[in-house]
Amino acid sequence: MSSKCAWWSGRTVALVDLFRRAARPQGAGGIGKGIRPPPGKRADWTTDQEKFLDQAAGGLALEDKVVPVRLALFAEMVKGKPWTPATLTAVGGTAGSA
């Protein structure tokens, strides 16, 4: 997999570095700031919220890299929805952003 992807708007094209996936995502930054994390500290999250984050981060990574456009699309798909494995199932998982 290339370490860059094309991003374009109108006729402007730029290369964007792919994000490296951490072994364990840290907070909302692990899957993008476009998704509002659950309220409170991460230590207070439910098991379902932790599973959502782990499954989303793992599903978005290809060879330990995440394509920024795919991350943005996924963030839009789950924006305002609860962070649960059921939400991932309802939106077609991370494959729905491919």
C-alpha positions as CSV (number, residue, x, y, z in Angstrom):
1,M,0.0,0.0,0.0
2,S,1.3,3.5,-0.8
3,S,2.0,5.8,2.0
4,K,0.0,8.6,0.4
5,C,-3.4,9.1,-1.2
6,A,-4.8,11.7,-3.6
7,W,-7.2,14.3,-2.2
8,W,-8.9,16.6,-4.6
9,S,-11.3,19.5,-4.7
10,G,-12.4,20.8,-8.0
11,R,-9.1,20.8,-10.0
12,T,-6.7,21.0,-7.1
13,V,-4.9,17.7,-6.3
14,A,-2.7,17.1,-3.3
15,L,-1.1,14.1,-1.8
16,V,-2.0,13.4,1.8
17,D,0.0,11.1,4.1
18,L,-1.8,8.1,5.4
19,F,-2.3,8.0,9.1
20,R,-0.4,5.4,11.1
21,R,-2.7,3.3,13.3
22,A,-1.6,3.0,16.9
23,A,-1.7,-0.4,18.5
24,R,-4.4,1.0,20.8
25,P,-6.2,4.2,19.8
26,Q,-6.0,7.0,22.3
27,G,-9.3,8.8,22.8
28,A,-11.3,10.2,19.9
29,G,-8.0,11.0,18.1
30,G,-7.6,7.3,17.3
31,I,-10.5,7.5,14.8
32,G,-10.7,11.2,14.1
33,K,-11.8,14.4,15.8
34,G,-14.9,14.5,13.6
35,I,-16.5,12.1,16.0
36,R,-17.6,13.5,19.3
37,P,-16.4,11.1,22.0
38,P,-18.7,10.0,24.9
39,P,-18.8,12.5,27.7
40,G,-16.5,12.1,30.7
41,K,-13.1,10.6,31.0
42,R,-12.1,7.5,29.0
43,A,-11.7,5.6,32.2
44,D,-15.5,6.0,32.7
45,W,-16.4,4.6,29.3
46,T,-18.6,1.5,29.0
47,T,-17.3,-1.8,27.6
48,D,-19.4,-1.2,24.5
49,Q,-17.8,2.2,23.9
50,E,-14.3,0.7,24.2
51,K,-15.3,-2.1,21.8
52,F,-16.7,0.4,19.3
53,L,-13.4,2.3,19.3
54,D,-11.3,-0.8,19.0
55,Q,-13.4,-2.3,16.2
56,A,-13.6,1.0,14.3
57,A,-9.9,1.7,14.5
58,G,-9.1,-1.9,13.5
59,G,-11.6,-1.9,10.7
60,L,-10.4,1.3,9.2
61,A,-6.7,0.3,9.2
62,L,-5.2,-1.3,6.1
63,E,-1.7,-2.6,6.7
64,D,-1.6,-0.4,9.9
65,K,-2.4,2.7,7.9
66,V,-5.7,4.7,7.6
67,V,-6.8,6.6,4.5
68,P,-7.9,10.1,5.7
69,V,-10.9,10.3,3.3
70,R,-12.2,6.9,4.5
71,L,-11.8,8.1,8.1
72,A,-13.7,11.3,7.3
73,L,-16.5,9.4,5.7
74,F,-16.8,7.0,8.6
75,A,-16.8,9.9,11.1
76,E,-19.8,11.4,9.1
77,M,-21.6,8.0,9.1
78,V,-21.5,7.7,12.9
79,K,-21.7,11.3,13.9
80,G,-24.2,11.7,16.7
81,K,-24.7,8.0,17.1
82,P,-23.9,6.0,20.2
83,W,-20.4,4.4,20.4
84,T,-21.6,0.8,20.5
85,P,-20.9,-2.4,18.4
86,A,-24.6,-2.2,17.4
87,T,-24.0,1.2,15.8
88,L,-21.1,-0.3,13.7
89,T,-23.4,-3.1,12.6
90,A,-26.2,-0.6,11.7
91,V,-24.0,1.5,9.5
92,G,-22.5,-1.6,7.7
93,G,-19.3,-1.5,9.8
94,T,-16.2,0.3,8.6
95,A,-16.6,-1.4,5.2
96,G,-19.5,1.0,4.7
97,S,-16.9,3.8,4.4
98,A,-14.7,2.0,1.8
